[in-house]
């Protein structure tokens, strides 16, 4: 699969009626946002069964229903998180049991209205005692049976990647990565680059903090049904540091005639090992705010300026600039 540098992230469109939601959403706006992204050239969508407890996958299906085969983007989803229908606000359980994964896959296929998922990912390491060798083999079996085209891991570290790779190739990894949350650059990005594993990073704008549209007032107004209201990055003292870094992206954006959001996303794409970035939106206007990242190439001076801003702001953790490792292979695919 040859994927575009940016993909549409469908976490937020799942709605707010669950433990890690983004507040109430308008499905019609979400559908327009997905279709607009596809119209603007985005050729993949990343969702998960747990987003909105199945609702995000249903919204994705509705958005793509009118599209012909030639227009339809790739659809990536994730399993391994289960929930109770009796308590939607309870934290999902990290489940790796093969029987559970088989049920989850069938439910995702039904919600998405397809007989084959392009990329199926284990959302988090299992929390029920299932060893990675067992749940990774289950995903490999899905691929062998033609239920999915590719298989990957999300939120897994190097030790897990090595254990999985010993059984069968890890097609992709999905780690968190932004100018604030940079830890992936120290370990999993180099591992993936050296093993031909594609990387699609999530939250490249740190859930809106680096978009240029966020400030302290907006953070204070986040509702209780928005998970960000309970997240340390959106409260003092981290919030001030993060917003200072966001402000430092303005001059870079002005030089390139683009937005801070596009710069934030392009920063992640400039790192060796990164194949694409998952970027969320809940309206066509939000898509337009970051779509420029698909063609934006930050040069060494830009990256140095942003690295200096990271240091001055004190935001986040992890390496602030790529090392001089040379160019990535052109065929690093997700």
ChimeraX attribute file (.defattr): number of C-alpha atoms within 10 A of each C-alpha:
attribute: neighborCount
match mode: 1-to-1
recipient: residues
	/A:1	12
	/A:2	12
	/A:3	16
	/A:4	15
	/A:5	21
	/A:6	28
	/A:7	29
	/A:8	25
	/A:9	22
	/A:10	27
	/A:11	24
	/A:12	23
	/A:13	31
	/A:14	31
	/A:15	24
	/A:16	21
	/A:17	19
	/A:18	23
	/A:19	19
	/A:20	24
	/A:21	24
	/A:22	25
	/A:23	19
	/A:24	15
	/A:25	16
	/A:26	12
	/A:27	21
	/A:28	13
	/A:29	15
	/A:30	24
	/A:31	21
	/A:32	16
	/A:33	25
	/A:34	29
	/A:35	22
	/A:36	18
	/A:37	24
	/A:38	20
	/A:39	11
	/A:40	12
	/A:41	15
	/A:42	22
	/A:43	21
	/A:44	24
	/A:45	23
	/A:46	24
	/A:47	25
	/A:48	26
	/A:49	27
	/A:50	27
	/A:51	26
	/A:52	24
	/A:53	24
	/A:54	17
	/A:55	20
	/A:56	26
	/A:57	31
	/A:58	19
	/A:59	22
	/A:60	25
	/A:61	18
	/A:62	17
	/A:63	19
	/A:64	20
	/A:65	12
	/A:66	11
	/A:67	12
	/A:68	9
	/A:69	8
	/A:70	6
	/A:71	13
	/A:72	15
	/A:73	21
	/A:74	17
	/A:75	23
	/A:76	23
	/A:77	26
	/A:78	26
	/A:79	27
	/A:80	27
	/A:81	25
	/A:82	18
	/A:83	17
	/A:84	12
	/A:85	9
	/A:86	7
	/A:87	11
	/A:88	14
	/A:89	16
	/A:90	13
	/A:91	14
	/A:92	18
	/A:93	15
	/A:94	20
	/A:95	24
	/A:96	27
	/A:97	18
	/A:98	17
	/A:99	11
	/A:100	15
	/A:101	22
	/A:102	15
	/A:103	11
	/A:104	19
	/A:105	23
	/A:106	15
	/A:107	15
	/A:108	24
	/A:109	18
	/A:110	14
	/A:111	19
	/A:112	24
	/A:113	17
	/A:114	14
	/A:115	12
	/A:116	19
	/A:117	24
	/A:118	19
	/A:119	22
	/A:120	31
	/A:121	25
	/A:122	28
	/A:123	23
	/A:124	19
	/A:125	22
	/A:126	18
	/A:127	14
	/A:128	11
	/A:129	11
	/A:130	15
	/A:131	15
	/A:132	17
	/A:133	15
	/A:134	15
	/A:135	23
	/A:136	26
	/A:137	15
	/A:138	18
	/A:139	26
	/A:140	23
	/A:141	14
	/A:142	21
	/A:143	19
	/A:144	12
	/A:145	10
	/A:146	13
	/A:147	20
	/A:148	22
	/A:149	18
	/A:150	23
	/A:151	27
	/A:152	28
	/A:153	26
	/A:154	22
	/A:155	18
	/A:156	17
	/A:157	16
	/A:158	15
	/A:159	10
	/A:160	16
	/A:161	23
	/A:162	14
	/A:163	15
	/A:164	21
	/A:165	16
	/A:166	10
	/A:167	13
	/A:168	14
	/A:169	17
	/A:170	25
	/A:171	23
	/A:172	25
	/A:173	27
	/A:174	25
	/A:175	21
	/A:176	20
	/A:177	26
	/A:178	27
	/A:179	29
	/A:180	28
	/A:181	20
	/A:182	19
	/A:183	19
	/A:184	21
	/A:185	24
	/A:186	12
	/A:187	11
	/A:188	23
	/A:189	23
	/A:190	18
	/A:191	18
	/A:192	22
	/A:193	18
	/A:194	13
	/A:195	16
	/A:196	18
	/A:197	26
	/A:198	23
	/A:199	28
	/A:200	27
	/A:201	27
	/A:202	25
	/A:203	23
	/A:204	30
	/A:205	30
	/A:206	21
	/A:207	18
	/A:208	19
	/A:209	24
	/A:210	29
	/A:211	25
	/A:212	19
	/A:213	12
	/A:214	14
	/A:215	19
	/A:216	14
	/A:217	8
	/A:218	10
	/A:219	16
	/A:220	11
	/A:221	9
	/A:222	16
	/A:223	15
	/A:224	13
	/A:225	19
	/A:226	20
	/A:227	17
	/A:228	20
	/A:229	17
	/A:230	14
	/A:231	11
	/A:232	11
	/A:233	23
	/A:234	25
	/A:235	16
	/A:236	11
	/A:237	11
	/A:238	18
	/A:239	19
	/A:240	18
	/A:241	18
	/A:242	26
	/A:243	21
	/A:244	19
	/A:245	26
	/A:246	30
	/A:247	16
	/A:248	20
	/A:249	23
	/A:250	16
	/A:251	14
	/A:252	21
	/A:253	17
	/A:254	12
	/A:255	9
	/A:256	13
	/A:257	10
	/A:258	18
	/A:259	22
	/A:260	26
	/A:261	29
	/A:262	26
	/A:263	30
	/A:264	27
	/A:265	33
	/A:266	27
	/A:267	24
	/A:268	26
	/A:269	27
	/A:270	19
	/A:271	18
	/A:272	21
	/A:273	26
	/A:274	27
	/A:275	28
	/A:276	25
	/A:277	29
	/A:278	23
	/A:279	27
	/A:280	26
	/A:281	23
	/A:282	22
	/A:283	21
	/A:284	17
	/A:285	12
	/A:286	16
	/A:287	20
	/A:288	17
	/A:289	18
	/A:290	24
	/A:291	25
	/A:292	19
	/A:293	24
	/A:294	19
	/A:295	12
	/A:296	17
	/A:297	15
	/A:298	17
	/A:299	10
	/A:300	12
	/A:301	10
	/A:302	18
	/A:303	18
	/A:304	15
	/A:305	15
	/A:306	23
	/A:307	18
	/A:308	15
	/A:309	20
	/A:310	24
	/A:311	13
	/A:312	13
	/A:313	19
	/A:314	15
	/A:315	24
	/A:316	20
	/A:317	14
	/A:318	16
	/A:319	17
	/A:320	21
	/A:321	20
	/A:322	16
	/A:323	10
	/A:324	7
	/A:325	8
	/A:326	8
	/A:327	9
	/A:328	14
	/A:329	12
	/A:330	7
	/A:331	10
	/A:332	20
	/A:333	18
	/A:334	23
